[in-house]
């Protein structure tokens, strides 16, 4: 399990690299939607695919939750976890930069959080 070990600068650097790479890929982000909770979240919060892209591309350092953590997909970069309040629900987002040339970045999880998310860089 990951912890909150990244610095603000590391989170900012990851988000900049993620967003820059996403500008040039089609689709913008590839979603692993084999988990029922990912699909249920889109339906229950009435989120379109384009909306989901925008939520992810608008993540900020303050939305950071955990990471980096080891990716269980071989030969890929570390995974990073974020949270975002969407339509009154806290949504857990797990993403990584795809290291394969000319391939979209990946979102592993985009679902209503199963437990409270702690944001180490959010002002109280």
C-alpha positions as CSV (number, residue, x, y, z in Angstrom):
1,X,0.0,0.0,0.0
2,X,1.2,3.5,-0.9
3,X,1.6,6.3,1.6
4,X,1.6,10.1,1.3
5,X,5.3,10.2,0.5
6,X,5.5,12.5,-2.4
7,X,6.5,16.2,-2.0
8,X,4.3,19.0,-3.5
9,X,7.0,19.4,-6.2
10,X,6.9,15.7,-7.1
11,X,3.1,15.7,-7.4
12,X,3.2,18.9,-9.5
13,X,5.9,17.4,-11.8
14,X,3.8,14.2,-12.2
15,X,0.7,16.1,-13.0
16,X,2.5,18.3,-15.6
17,X,4.0,15.3,-17.3
18,X,0.7,13.5,-17.3
19,X,-1.2,16.4,-18.7
20,X,1.4,17.2,-21.4
21,X,1.5,13.6,-22.6
22,X,-2.3,13.5,-22.7
23,X,-2.4,16.5,-25.1
24,X,-0.9,14.4,-27.9
25,X,-2.7,11.0,-27.4
26,X,-5.9,9.6,-28.8
27,X,-7.8,8.7,-26.8
28,X,-6.7,11.3,-24.3
29,X,-6.9,8.8,-21.5
30,X,-7.4,5.1,-21.6
31,X,-9.8,3.8,-18.9
32,X,-9.7,0.3,-17.4
33,X,-13.4,-0.1,-16.9
34,X,-13.5,-3.7,-15.9
35,X,-14.4,-2.8,-12.3
36,X,-18.1,-2.5,-11.7
37,X,-17.6,0.5,-9.3
38,X,-16.0,2.5,-12.1
39,X,-19.1,2.1,-14.4
40,X,-21.5,2.6,-11.5
41,X,-19.9,5.9,-10.6
42,X,-20.3,7.3,-14.0
43,X,-23.9,6.3,-14.1
44,X,-24.8,7.4,-10.5
45,X,-23.1,10.8,-10.9
46,X,-24.2,11.3,-14.5
47,X,-20.6,11.7,-15.8
48,X,-19.8,11.5,-19.5
49,X,-16.5,10.3,-20.8
50,X,-15.6,13.8,-21.7
51,X,-16.5,15.0,-18.2
52,X,-14.2,12.3,-16.7
53,X,-11.3,13.4,-18.9
54,X,-11.8,17.0,-17.7
55,X,-11.9,16.0,-14.0
56,X,-8.7,14.1,-14.4
57,X,-7.0,16.8,-16.5
58,X,-7.9,19.4,-13.9
59,X,-6.4,17.6,-11.0
60,X,-4.2,19.8,-8.8
61,X,-1.5,19.1,-6.2
62,X,-4.1,19.7,-3.5
63,X,-6.1,16.7,-4.8
64,X,-3.2,14.3,-4.2
65,X,-3.9,11.4,-1.9
66,X,-1.1,8.8,-2.2
67,X,1.8,7.6,-4.2
68,X,3.8,7.0,-6.1
69,X,3.3,3.3,-5.7
70,X,4.4,0.3,-7.7
71,X,2.3,-0.4,-10.7
72,X,1.0,-4.0,-11.0
73,X,1.0,-3.7,-14.8
74,X,4.4,-4.8,-16.0
75,X,6.9,-2.4,-17.5
76,X,4.8,0.7,-16.6
77,X,5.5,3.8,-14.4
78,X,4.3,4.2,-10.8
79,X,0.6,4.8,-10.0
80,X,-0.6,7.9,-8.3
81,X,-3.8,8.4,-6.3
82,X,-6.0,11.5,-6.1
83,X,-9.4,12.4,-4.9
84,X,-12.0,14.9,-6.2
85,X,-15.4,15.9,-4.9
86,X,-17.8,15.5,-7.7
87,X,-21.5,16.3,-7.3
88,X,-21.1,16.0,-3.5
89,X,-19.3,12.6,-3.6
90,X,-15.7,12.0,-3.0
91,X,-14.2,10.2,-6.0
92,X,-11.0,8.1,-5.9
93,X,-8.8,8.4,-9.0
94,X,-5.8,6.2,-9.7
95,X,-3.7,7.1,-12.8
96,X,-0.3,6.6,-14.3
97,X,1.7,7.7,-17.3
98,X,1.9,5.0,-19.9
99,X,5.6,4.4,-20.8
100,X,4.8,2.8,-24.1
101,X,5.6,5.1,-27.0
102,X,2.6,6.9,-28.5
103,X,0.1,5.3,-26.1
104,X,-2.5,7.0,-24.0
105,X,-2.1,7.5,-20.2
106,X,-4.1,5.1,-18.1
107,X,-6.8,5.6,-15.5
108,X,-7.2,2.4,-13.4
109,X,-9.8,3.7,-11.0
110,X,-12.4,6.4,-11.1
111,X,-15.1,5.6,-8.5
112,X,-16.8,6.8,-5.4
113,X,-14.3,6.4,-2.5
114,X,-14.8,3.4,-0.3
115,X,-13.3,5.2,2.6
116,X,-12.3,8.8,3.6
117,X,-9.5,10.3,1.5
118,X,-6.8,12.2,3.4
119,X,-5.3,15.1,1.4
120,X,-1.9,16.0,2.8
121,X,-1.6,19.2,0.8
122,X,-5.1,20.6,1.1
123,X,-5.5,23.7,3.3
124,X,-7.9,23.2,6.2
